[in-house]
């Protein structure tokens, strides 16, 4: 993977995050409030799940 590809992927993440905030700011705020109520272990497990799904998707797509 080239540095250009990595930067393009990171920019795409920013675009997607920005779309969520632009399209549904109220829903995003509710989601953040719900996340604040979770314990750290739960948040870590959610993060781990997201990493695994992302890596599997990358492997499948490539």
PQR file of N, CA, C, O and H, with PARSE charges and radii, in Angstrom:
ATOM      1  N   UNK A   1       0.859  -1.181   0.000 -0.4000 1.5000
ATOM      2  CA  UNK A   1       0.000   0.000   0.000 -0.0000 2.0000
ATOM      3  C   UNK A   1       0.897   1.233   0.000  0.5500 1.7000
ATOM      4  O   UNK A   1       1.832   1.346   0.793 -0.5500 1.4000
ATOM      5  N   UNK A   2       0.590   2.138  -0.897 -0.4000 1.5000
ATOM      6  CA  UNK A   2       1.380   3.361  -0.987 -0.0000 2.0000
ATOM      7  C   UNK A   2       0.868   4.405  -0.003  0.5500 1.7000
ATOM      8  O   UNK A   2      -0.243   4.311   0.519 -0.5500 1.4000
ATOM      9  H   UNK A   2      -0.170   2.045  -1.541  0.4000 1.0000
ATOM     10  N   UNK A   3       1.702   5.385   0.228 -0.4000 1.5000
ATOM     11  CA  UNK A   3       1.317   6.481   1.128 -0.0000 2.0000
ATOM     12  C   UNK A   3       0.111   7.228   0.565  0.5500 1.7000
ATOM     13  O   UNK A   3      -0.737   7.692   1.327 -0.5500 1.4000
ATOM     14  H   UNK A   3       2.604   5.461  -0.196  0.4000 1.0000
ATOM     15  N   UNK A   4       0.028   7.347  -0.740 -0.4000 1.5000
ATOM     16  CA  UNK A   4      -1.107   8.032  -1.375 -0.0000 2.0000
ATOM     17  C   UNK A   4      -2.407   7.290  -1.088  0.5500 1.7000
ATOM     18  O   UNK A   4      -3.433   7.910  -0.809 -0.5500 1.4000
ATOM     19  H   UNK A   4       0.717   6.970  -1.358  0.4000 1.0000
ATOM     20  N   UNK A   5      -2.361   5.971  -1.157 -0.4000 1.5000
ATOM     21  CA  UNK A   5      -3.552   5.172  -0.879 -0.0000 2.0000
ATOM     22  C   UNK A   5      -3.972   5.322   0.567  0.5500 1.7000
ATOM     23  O   UNK A   5      -5.162   5.430   0.866 -0.5500 1.4000
ATOM     24  H   UNK A   5      -1.528   5.467  -1.384  0.4000 1.0000
ATOM     25  N   UNK A   6      -3.000   5.329   1.468 -0.4000 1.5000
ATOM     26  CA  UNK A   6      -3.302   5.497   2.891 -0.0000 2.0000
ATOM     27  C   UNK A   6      -3.949   6.852   3.156  0.5500 1.7000
ATOM     28  O   UNK A   6      -4.944   6.941   3.877 -0.5500 1.4000
ATOM     29  H   UNK A   6      -2.033   5.241   1.226  0.4000 1.0000
ATOM     30  N   UNK A   7      -3.386   7.903   2.574 -0.4000 1.5000
ATOM     31  CA  UNK A   7      -3.970   9.233   2.764 -0.0000 2.0000
ATOM     32  C   UNK A   7      -5.368   9.317   2.170  0.5500 1.7000
ATOM     33  O   UNK A   7      -6.253   9.948   2.747 -0.5500 1.4000
ATOM     34  H   UNK A   7      -2.578   7.831   1.989  0.4000 1.0000
ATOM     35  N   UNK A   8      -5.570   8.687   1.027 -0.4000 1.5000
ATOM     36  CA  UNK A   8      -6.900   8.683   0.410 -0.0000 2.0000
ATOM     37  C   UNK A   8      -7.900   7.984   1.319  0.5500 1.7000
ATOM     38  O   UNK A   8      -9.034   8.443   1.460 -0.5500 1.4000
ATOM     39  H   UNK A   8      -4.851   8.174   0.558  0.4000 1.0000
ATOM     40  N   UNK A   9      -7.494   6.876   1.940 -0.4000 1.5000
ATOM     41  CA  UNK A   9      -8.381   6.149   2.844 -0.0000 2.0000
ATOM     42  C   UNK A   9      -8.714   6.997   4.068  0.5500 1.7000
ATOM     43  O   UNK A   9      -9.866   7.039   4.499 -0.5500 1.4000
ATOM     44  H   UNK A   9      -6.573   6.503   1.826  0.4000 1.0000
ATOM     45  N   UNK A  10      -7.718   7.670   4.627 -0.4000 1.5000
ATOM     46  CA  UNK A  10      -7.966   8.527   5.793 -0.0000 2.0000
ATOM     47  C   UNK A  10      -8.878   9.695   5.435  0.5500 1.7000
ATOM     48  O   UNK A  10      -9.733  10.080   6.232 -0.5500 1.4000
ATOM     49  H   UNK A  10      -6.782   7.636   4.277  0.4000 1.0000
ATOM     50  N   UNK A  11      -8.704  10.254   4.258 -0.4000 1.5000
ATOM     51  CA  UNK A  11      -9.577  11.340   3.813 -0.0000 2.0000
ATOM     52  C   UNK A  11     -11.008  10.845   3.627  0.5500 1.7000
ATOM     53  O   UNK A  11     -11.958  11.562   3.940 -0.5500 1.4000
ATOM     54  H   UNK A  11      -8.009   9.941   3.611  0.4000 1.0000
ATOM     55  N   UNK A  12     -11.165   9.636   3.126 -0.4000 1.5000
ATOM     56  CA  UNK A  12     -12.496   9.062   2.963 -0.0000 2.0000
ATOM     57  C   UNK A  12     -13.177   8.877   4.320  0.5500 1.7000
ATOM     58  O   UNK A  12     -14.385   9.083   4.437 -0.5500 1.4000
ATOM     59  H   UNK A  12     -10.393   9.054   2.872  0.4000 1.0000
ATOM     60  N   UNK A  13     -12.420   8.494   5.333 -0.4000 1.5000
ATOM     61  CA  UNK A  13     -12.977   8.381   6.687 -0.0000 2.0000
ATOM     62  C   UNK A  13     -13.504   9.745   7.139  0.5500 1.7000
ATOM     63  O   UNK A  13     -14.602   9.832   7.689 -0.5500 1.4000
ATOM     64  H   UNK A  13     -11.439   8.327   5.238  0.4000 1.0000
ATOM     65  N   UNK A  14     -12.736  10.798   6.912 -0.4000 1.5000
ATOM     66  CA  UNK A  14     -13.187  12.141   7.288 -0.0000 2.0000
ATOM     67  C   UNK A  14     -14.460  12.534   6.548  0.5500 1.7000
ATOM     68  O   UNK A  14     -15.361  13.133   7.135 -0.5500 1.4000
ATOM     69  H   UNK A  14     -11.844  10.727   6.465  0.4000 1.0000
ATOM     70  N   UNK A  15     -14.537  12.203   5.270 -0.4000 1.5000
ATOM     71  CA  UNK A  15     -15.738  12.514   4.486 -0.0000 2.0000
ATOM     72  C   UNK A  15     -16.943  11.783   5.068  0.5500 1.7000
ATOM     73  O   UNK A  15     -18.000  12.386   5.255 -0.5500 1.4000
ATOM     74  H   UNK A  15     -13.805  11.717   4.793  0.4000 1.0000
ATOM     75  N   UNK A  16     -16.794  10.493   5.355 -0.4000 1.5000
ATOM     76  CA  UNK A  16     -17.911   9.716   5.901 -0.0000 2.0000
ATOM     77  C   UNK A  16     -18.336  10.226   7.271  0.5500 1.7000
ATOM     78  O   UNK A  16     -19.531  10.337   7.548 -0.5500 1.4000
ATOM     79  H   UNK A  16     -15.936  10.004   5.203  0.4000 1.0000
ATOM     80  N   UNK A  17     -17.371  10.536   8.126 -0.4000 1.5000
ATOM     81  CA  UNK A  17     -17.705  11.087   9.447 -0.0000 2.0000
ATOM     82  C   UNK A  17     -18.419  12.433   9.294  0.5500 1.7000
ATOM     83  O   UNK A  17     -19.390  12.717   9.995 -0.5500 1.4000
ATOM     84  H   UNK A  17     -16.401  10.445   7.901  0.4000 1.0000
ATOM     85  N   UNK A  18     -17.928  13.245   8.380 -0.4000 1.5000
ATOM     86  CA  UNK A  18     -18.561  14.542   8.147 -0.0000 2.0000
ATOM     87  C   UNK A  18     -19.976  14.402   7.614  0.5500 1.7000
ATOM     88  O   UNK A  18     -20.853  15.187   7.974 -0.5500 1.4000
ATOM     89  H   UNK A  18     -17.139  13.015   7.810  0.4000 1.0000
ATOM     90  N   UNK A  19     -20.211  13.414   6.762 -0.4000 1.5000
ATOM     91  CA  UNK A  19     -21.562  13.186   6.242 -0.0000 2.0000
ATOM     92  C   UNK A  19     -22.536  12.837   7.360  0.5500 1.7000
ATOM     93  O   UNK A  19     -23.667  13.321   7.375 -0.5500 1.4000
ATOM     94  H   UNK A  19     -19.499  12.776   6.469  0.4000 1.0000
ATOM     95  N   UNK A  20     -22.098  12.001   8.291 -0.4000 1.5000
ATOM     96  CA  UNK A  20     -22.967  11.628   9.419 -0.0000 2.0000
ATOM     97  C   UNK A  20     -23.307  12.862  10.242  0.5500 1.7000
ATOM     98  O   UNK A  20     -24.468  13.084  10.587 -0.5500 1.4000
ATOM     99  H   UNK A  20     -21.179  11.608   8.278  0.4000 1.0000
ATOM    100  N   UNK A  21     -22.295  13.662  10.557 -0.4000 1.5000
ATOM    101  CA  UNK A  21     -22.548  14.878  11.349 -0.0000 2.0000
ATOM    102  C   UNK A  21     -23.436  15.868  10.599  0.5500 1.7000
ATOM    103  O   UNK A  21     -24.281  16.528  11.203 -0.5500 1.4000
ATOM    104  H   UNK A  21     -21.352  13.482  10.276  0.4000 1.0000
ATOM    105  N   UNK A  22     -23.246  15.971   9.293 -0.4000 1.5000
ATOM    106  CA  UNK A  22     -24.034  16.901   8.498 -0.0000 2.0000
ATOM    107  C   UNK A  22     -25.476  16.423   8.347  0.5500 1.7000
ATOM    108  O   UNK A  22     -26.410  17.218   8.459 -0.5500 1.4000
ATOM    109  H   UNK A  22     -22.559  15.435   8.802  0.4000 1.0000
ATOM    110  N   UNK A  23     -25.658  15.138   8.097 -0.4000 1.5000
ATOM    111  CA  UNK A  23     -26.981  14.597   7.802 -0.0000 2.0000
ATOM    112  C   UNK A  23     -27.826  14.355   9.047  0.5500 1.7000
ATOM    113  O   UNK A  23     -29.045  14.523   9.009 -0.5500 1.4000
ATOM    114  H   UNK A  23     -24.899  14.492   8.006  0.4000 1.0000
ATOM    115  N   UNK A  24     -27.192  13.961  10.153 -0.4000 1.5000
ATOM    116  CA  UNK A  24     -27.963  13.592  11.348 -0.0000 2.0000
ATOM    117  C   UNK A  24     -27.237  14.013  12.618  0.5500 1.7000
ATOM    118  O   UNK A  24     -26.795  13.157  13.385 -0.5500 1.4000
ATOM    119  H   UNK A  24     -26.202  13.824  10.185  0.4000 1.0000
ATOM    120  N   UNK A  25     -27.107  15.317  12.856 -0.4000 1.5000
ATOM    121  CA  UNK A  25     -26.377  15.756  14.047 -0.0000 2.0000
ATOM    122  C   UNK A  25     -27.061  15.334  15.351  0.5500 1.7000
ATOM    123  O   UNK A  25     -26.384  15.040  16.336 -0.5500 1.4000
ATOM    124  H   UNK A  25     -27.467  16.012  12.233  0.4000 1.0000
ATOM    125  N   UNK A  26     -28.382  15.302  15.363 -0.4000 1.5000
ATOM    126  CA  UNK A  26     -29.097  14.888  16.574 -0.0000 2.0000
ATOM    127  C   UNK A  26     -28.863  13.425  16.899  0.5500 1.7000
ATOM    128  O   UNK A  26     -28.654  13.063  18.057 -0.5500 1.4000
ATOM    129  H   UNK A  26     -28.932  15.540  14.562  0.4000 1.0000
ATOM    130  N   UNK A  27     -28.898  12.589  15.878 -0.4000 1.5000
ATOM    131  CA  UNK A  27     -28.641  11.166  16.077 -0.0000 2.0000
ATOM    132  C   UNK A  27     -27.221  10.925  16.543  0.5500 1.7000
ATOM    133  O   UNK A  27     -26.977  10.063  17.388 -0.5500 1.4000
ATOM    134  H   UNK A  27     -29.068  12.883  14.937  0.4000 1.0000
ATOM    135  N   UNK A  28     -26.272  11.691  15.991 -0.4000 1.5000
ATOM    136  CA  UNK A  28     -24.879  11.563  16.397 -0.0000 2.0000
ATOM    137  C   UNK A  28     -24.714  11.940  17.871  0.5500 1.7000
ATOM    138  O   UNK A  28     -23.997  11.271  18.614 -0.5500 1.4000
ATOM    139  H   UNK A  28     -26.470  12.391  15.305  0.4000 1.0000
ATOM    140  N   UNK A  29     -25.383  13.016  18.282 -0.4000 1.5000
ATOM    141  CA  UNK A  29     -25.295  13.442  19.689 -0.0000 2.0000
ATOM    142  C   UNK A  29     -25.883  12.386  20.621  0.5500 1.7000
ATOM    143  O   UNK A  29     -25.331  12.131  21.691 -0.5500 1.4000
ATOM    144  H   UNK A  29     -25.966  13.560  17.678  0.4000 1.0000
ATOM    145  N   UNK A  30     -27.002  11.769  20.224 -0.4000 1.5000
ATOM    146  CA  UNK A  30     -27.592  10.708  21.045 -0.0000 2.0000
ATOM    147  C   UNK A  30     -26.657   9.508  21.136  0.5500 1.7000
ATOM    148  O   UNK A  30     -26.511   8.908  22.201 -0.5500 1.4000
ATOM    149  H   UNK A  30     -27.451  11.977  19.354  0.4000 1.0000
ATOM    150  N   UNK A  31     -26.033   9.166  20.035 -0.4000 1.5000
ATOM    151  CA  UNK A  31     -25.098   8.052  20.021 -0.0000 2.0000
ATOM    152  C   UNK A  31     -23.913   8.311  20.948  0.5500 1.7000
ATOM    153  O   UNK A  31     -23.474   7.416  21.670 -0.5500 1.4000
ATOM    154  H   UNK A  31     -26.152   9.654  19.170  0.4000 1.0000
ATOM    155  N   UNK A  32     -23.402   9.534  20.924 -0.4000 1.5000
ATOM    156  CA  UNK A  32     -22.277   9.888  21.799 -0.0000 2.0000
ATOM    157  C   UNK A  32     -22.706   9.818  23.261  0.5500 1.7000
ATOM    158  O   UNK A  32     -21.944   9.339  24.102 -0.5500 1.4000
ATOM    159  H   UNK A  32     -23.758  10.261  20.338  0.4000 1.0000
ATOM    160  N   UNK A  33     -23.895  10.282  23.574 -0.4000 1.5000
ATOM    161  CA  UNK A  33     -24.389  10.205  24.957 -0.0000 2.0000
ATOM    162  C   UNK A  33     -24.513   8.760  25.418  0.5500 1.7000
ATOM    163  O   UNK A  33     -24.168   8.435  26.554 -0.5500 1.4000
ATOM    164  H   UNK A  33     -24.513  10.671  22.891  0.4000 1.0000
ATOM    165  N   UNK A  34     -25.006   7.891  24.538 -0.4000 1.5000
ATOM    166  CA  UNK A  34     -25.119   6.472  24.889 -0.0000 2.0000
ATOM    167  C   UNK A  34     -23.731   5.867  25.083  0.5500 1.7000
ATOM    168  O   UNK A  34     -23.533   5.054  25.986 -0.5500 1.4000
ATOM    169  H   UNK A  34     -25.286   8.155  23.615  0.4000 1.0000
ATOM    170  N   UNK A  35     -22.777   6.252  24.252 -0.4000 1.5000
ATOM    171  CA  UNK A  35     -21.415   5.734  24.377 -0.0000 2.0000
ATOM    172  C   UNK A  35     -20.773   6.196  25.676  0.5500 1.7000
ATOM    173  O   UNK A  35     -19.996   5.460  26.282 -0.5500 1.4000
ATOM    174  H   UNK A  35     -22.938   6.912  23.518  0.4000 1.0000
ATOM    175  N   UNK A  36     -21.091   7.403  26.103 -0.4000 1.5000
ATOM    176  CA  UNK A  36     -20.531   7.914  27.364 -0.0000 2.0000
ATOM    177  C   UNK A  36     -20.989   7.092  28.561  0.5500 1.7000
ATOM    178  O   UNK A  36     -20.301   7.039  29.581 -0.5500 1.4000
ATOM    179  H   UNK A  36     -21.723   8.001  25.610  0.4000 1.0000
ATOM    180  N   UNK A  37     -22.133   6.460  28.443 -0.4000 1.5000
ATOM    181  CA  UNK A  37     -22.668   5.671  29.552 -0.0000 2.0000
ATOM    182  C   UNK A  37     -22.087   4.260  29.608  0.5500 1.7000
ATOM    183  O   UNK A  37     -22.261   3.557  30.603 -0.5500 1.4000
ATOM    184  H   UNK A  37     -22.692   6.503  27.615  0.4000 1.0000
ATOM    185  N   UNK A  38     -21.395   3.841  28.541 -0.4000 1.5000
ATOM    186  CA  UNK A  38     -20.802   2.503  28.525 -0.0000 2.0000
ATOM    187  C   UNK A  38     -19.495   2.487  29.313  0.5500 1.7000
ATOM    188  O   UNK A  38     -18.790   3.493  29.394 -0.5500 1.4000
ATOM    189  H   UNK A  38     -21.254   4.412  27.732  0.4000 1.0000
ATOM    190  N   UNK A  39     -19.187   1.336  29.888 -0.4000 1.5000
ATOM    191  CA  UNK A  39     -17.911   1.224  30.594 -0.0000 2.0000
ATOM    192  C   UNK A  39     -16.790   1.066  29.564  0.5500 1.7000
ATOM    193  O   UNK A  39     -17.035   0.761  28.397 -0.5500 1.4000
ATOM    194  H   UNK A  39     -19.759   0.518  29.823  0.4000 1.0000
ATOM    195  N   UNK A  40     -15.547   1.282  30.027 -0.4000 1.5000
ATOM    196  CA  UNK A  40     -14.407   1.258  29.122 -0.0000 2.0000
ATOM    197  C   UNK A  40     -14.231  -0.098  28.445  0.5500 1.7000
ATOM    198  O   UNK A  40     -13.862  -0.160  27.272 -0.5500 1.4000
ATOM    199  H   UNK A  40     -15.348   1.530  30.975  0.4000 1.0000
ATOM    200  N   UNK A  41     -14.488  -1.169  29.165 -0.4000 1.5000
ATOM    201  CA  UNK A  41     -14.321  -2.501  28.580 -0.0000 2.0000
ATOM    202  C   UNK A  41     -15.270  -2.683  27.394  0.5500 1.7000
ATOM    203  O   UNK A  41     -14.876  -3.214  26.357 -0.5500 1.4000
ATOM    204  H   UNK A  41     -14.788  -1.117  30.118  0.4000 1.0000
ATOM    205  N   UNK A  42     -16.510  -2.245  27.548 -0.4000 1.5000
ATOM    206  CA  UNK A  42     -17.472  -2.360  26.449 -0.0000 2.0000
ATOM    207  C   UNK A  42     -17.028  -1.545  25.247  0.5500 1.7000
ATOM    208  O   UNK A  42     -17.121  -2.009  24.111 -0.5500 1.4000
ATOM    209  H   UNK A  42     -16.830  -1.813  28.391  0.4000 1.0000
ATOM    210  N   UNK A  43     -16.546  -0.336  25.491 -0.4000 1.5000
ATOM    211  CA  UNK A  43     -16.069   0.502  24.389 -0.0000 2.0000
ATOM    212  C   UNK A  43     -14.875  -0.146  23.690  0.5500 1.7000
ATOM    213  O   UNK A  43     -14.768  -0.104  22.464 -0.5500 1.4000
ATOM    214  H   UNK A  43     -16.470   0.040  26.414  0.4000 1.0000
ATOM    215  N   UNK A  44     -13.976  -0.746  24.477 -0.4000 1.5000
ATOM    216  CA  UNK A  44     -12.825  -1.429  23.876 -0.0000 2.0000
ATOM    217  C   UNK A  44     -13.273  -2.607  23.021  0.5500 1.7000
ATOM    218  O   UNK A  44     -12.726  -2.834  21.942 -0.5500 1.4000
ATOM    219  H   UNK A  44     -14.063  -0.780  25.472  0.4000 1.0000
ATOM    220  N   UNK A  45     -14.256  -3.351  23.492 -0.4000 1.5000
ATOM    221  CA  UNK A  45     -14.741  -4.505  22.734 -0.0000 2.0000
ATOM    222  C   UNK A  45     -15.426  -4.051  21.443  0.5500 1.7000
ATOM    223  O   UNK A  45     -15.283  -4.698  20.405 -0.5500 1.4000
ATOM    224  H   UNK A  45     -14.701  -3.167  24.369  0.4000 1.0000
ATOM    225  N   UNK A  46     -16.162  -2.952  21.502 -0.4000 1.5000
ATOM    226  CA  UNK A  46     -16.775  -2.400  20.292 -0.0000 2.0000
ATOM    227  C   UNK A  46     -15.681  -1.969  19.319  0.5500 1.7000
ATOM    228  O   UNK A  46     -15.764  -2.244  18.122 -0.5500 1.4000
ATOM    229  H   UNK A  46     -16.278  -2.427  22.344  0.4000 1.0000
ATOM    230  N   UNK A  47     -14.658  -1.294  19.835 -0.4000 1.5000
ATOM    231  CA  UNK A  47     -13.534  -0.888  18.995 -0.0000 2.0000
ATOM    232  C   UNK A  47     -12.830  -2.074  18.371  0.5500 1.7000
ATOM    233  O   UNK A  47     -12.492  -2.044  17.188 -0.5500 1.4000
ATOM    234  H   UNK A  47     -14.591  -1.070  20.807  0.4000 1.0000
ATOM    235  N   UNK A  48     -12.606  -3.121  19.154 -0.4000 1.5000
ATOM    236  CA  UNK A  48     -11.968  -4.326  18.636 -0.0000 2.0000
ATOM    237  C   UNK A  48     -12.820  -4.957  17.531  0.5500 1.7000
ATOM    238  O   UNK A  48     -12.299  -5.394  16.505 -0.5500 1.4000
ATOM    239  H   UNK A  48     -12.881  -3.146  20.116  0.4000 1.0000
ATOM    240  N   UNK A  49     -14.122  -4.996  17.755 -0.4000 1.5000
ATOM    241  CA  UNK A  49     -15.022  -5.538  16.740 -0.0000 2.0000
ATOM    242  C   UNK A  49     -14.953  -4.744  15.446  0.5500 1.7000
ATOM    243  O   UNK A  49     -14.968  -5.314  14.356 -0.5500 1.4000
ATOM    244  H   UNK A  49     -14.545  -4.641  18.589  0.4000 1.0000
ATOM    245  N   UNK A  50     -14.879  -3.430  15.572 -0.4000 1.5000
ATOM    246  CA  UNK A  50     -14.786  -2.579  14.384 -0.0000 2.0000
ATOM    247  C   UNK A  50     -13.471  -2.821  13.639  0.5500 1.7000
ATOM    248  O   UNK A  50     -13.442  -2.849  12.409 -0.5500 1.4000
ATOM    249  H   UNK A  50     -14.867  -2.967  16.457  0.4000 1.0000
ATOM    250  N   UNK A  51     -12.391  -2.993  14.392 -0.4000 1.5000
ATOM    251  CA  UNK A  51     -11.094  -3.273  13.771 -0.0000 2.0000
ATOM    252  C   UNK A  51     -11.144  -4.589  13.010  0.5500 1.7000
ATOM    253  O   UNK A  51     -10.696  -4.672  11.867 -0.5500 1.4000
ATOM    254  H   UNK A  51     -12.415  -2.970  15.392  0.4000 1.0000
ATOM    255  N   UNK A  52     -11.688  -5.613  13.646 -0.4000 1.5000
ATOM    256  CA  UNK A  52     -11.759  -6.937  13.015 -0.0000 2.0000
ATOM    257  C   UNK A  52     -12.619  -6.887  11.757  0.5500 1.7000
ATOM    258  O   UNK A  52     -12.219  -7.404  10.714 -0.5500 1.4000
ATOM    259  H   UNK A  52     -12.053  -5.546  14.575  0.4000 1.0000
ATOM    260  N   UNK A  53     -13.789  -6.273  11.844 -0.4000 1.5000
ATOM    261  CA  UNK A  53     -14.659  -6.170  10.671 -0.0000 2.0000
ATOM    262  C   UNK A  53     -13.961  -5.387   9.556  0.5500 1.7000
ATOM    263  O   UNK A  53     -14.034  -5.771   8.389 -0.5500 1.4000
ATOM    264  H   UNK A  53     -14.113  -5.853  12.692  0.4000 1.0000
ATOM    265  N   UNK A  54     -13.295  -4.307   9.910 -0.4000 1.5000
ATOM    266  CA  UNK A  54     -12.579  -3.516   8.906 -0.0000 2.0000
ATOM    267  C   UNK A  54     -11.462  -4.296   8.236  0.5500 1.7000
ATOM    268  O   UNK A  54     -11.294  -4.215   7.019 -0.5500 1.4000
ATOM    269  H   UNK A  54     -13.236  -3.996  10.858  0.4000 1.0000
ATOM    270  N   UNK A  55     -10.697  -5.049   9.015 -0.4000 1.5000
ATOM    271  CA  UNK A  55      -9.613  -5.842   8.448 -0.0000 2.0000
ATOM    272  C   UNK A  55     -10.140  -6.953   7.550  0.5500 1.7000
ATOM    273  O   UNK A  55      -9.570  -7.231   6.495 -0.5500 1.4000
ATOM    274  H   UNK A  55     -10.834  -5.115  10.003  0.4000 1.0000
ATOM    275  N   UNK A  56     -11.222  -7.582   7.971 -0.4000 1.5000
ATOM    276  CA  UNK A  56     -11.836  -8.635   7.137 -0.0000 2.0000
ATOM    277  C   UNK A  56     -12.352  -8.024   5.836  0.5500 1.7000
ATOM    278  O   UNK A  56     -12.177  -8.605   4.766 -0.5500 1.4000
ATOM    279  H   UNK A  56     -11.685  -7.357   8.828  0.4000 1.0000
ATOM    280  N   UNK A  57     -12.979  -6.868   5.924 -0.4000 1.5000
ATOM    281  CA  UNK A  57     -13.492  -6.211   4.716 -0.0000 2.0000
ATOM    282  C   UNK A  57     -12.351  -5.826   3.772  0.5500 1.7000
ATOM    283  O   UNK A  57     -12.471  -5.966   2.555 -0.5500 1.4000
ATOM    284  H   UNK A  57     -13.121  -6.395   6.794  0.4000 1.0000
ATOM    285  N   UNK A  58     -11.254  -5.344   4.336 -0.4000 1.5000
ATOM    286  CA  UNK A  58     -10.091  -5.010   3.497 -0.0000 2.0000
ATOM    287  C   UNK A  58      -9.535  -6.243   2.811  0.5500 1.7000
ATOM    288  O   UNK A  58      -9.204  -6.209   1.626 -0.5500 1.4000
ATOM    289  H   UNK A  58     -11.156  -5.230   5.324  0.4000 1.0000
ATOM    290  N   UNK A  59      -9.433  -7.329   3.559 -0.4000 1.5000
ATOM    291  CA  UNK A  59      -8.910  -8.568   2.992 -0.0000 2.0000
ATOM    292  C   UNK A  59      -9.830  -9.091   1.890  0.5500 1.7000
ATOM    293  O   UNK A  59      -9.365  -9.554   0.848 -0.5500 1.4000
ATOM    294  H   UNK A  59      -9.702  -7.357   4.522  0.4000 1.0000
ATOM    295  N   UNK A  60     -11.123  -9.013   2.129 -0.4000 1.5000
ATOM    296  CA  UNK A  60     -12.115  -9.492   1.170 -0.0000 2.0000
ATOM    297  C   UNK A  60     -12.105  -8.635  -0.100  0.5500 1.7000
ATOM    298  O   UNK A  60     -12.204  -9.147  -1.215 -0.5500 1.4000
ATOM    299  H   UNK A  60     -11.500  -8.637   2.975  0.4000 1.0000
ATOM    300  N   UNK A  61     -11.984  -7.316   0.099 -0.4000 1.5000
ATOM    301  CA  UNK A  61     -12.027  -6.393  -1.042 -0.0000 2.0000
ATOM    302  C   UNK A  61     -10.747  -6.423  -1.867  0.5500 1.7000
ATOM    303  O   UNK A  61     -10.766  -6.127  -3.062 -0.5500 1.4000
ATOM    304  H   UNK A  61     -11.904  -6.900   1.005  0.4000 1.0000
ATOM    305  N   UNK A  62      -9.639  -6.779  -1.230 -0.4000 1.5000
ATOM    306  CA  UNK A  62      -8.359  -6.707  -1.930 -0.0000 2.0000
ATOM    307  C   UNK A  62      -7.958  -8.010  -2.440  0.5500 1.7000
ATOM    308  O   UNK A  62      -6.900  -8.133  -3.058 -0.5500 1.4000
ATOM    309  H   UNK A  62      -9.623  -7.019  -0.260  0.4000 1.0000
TER
END
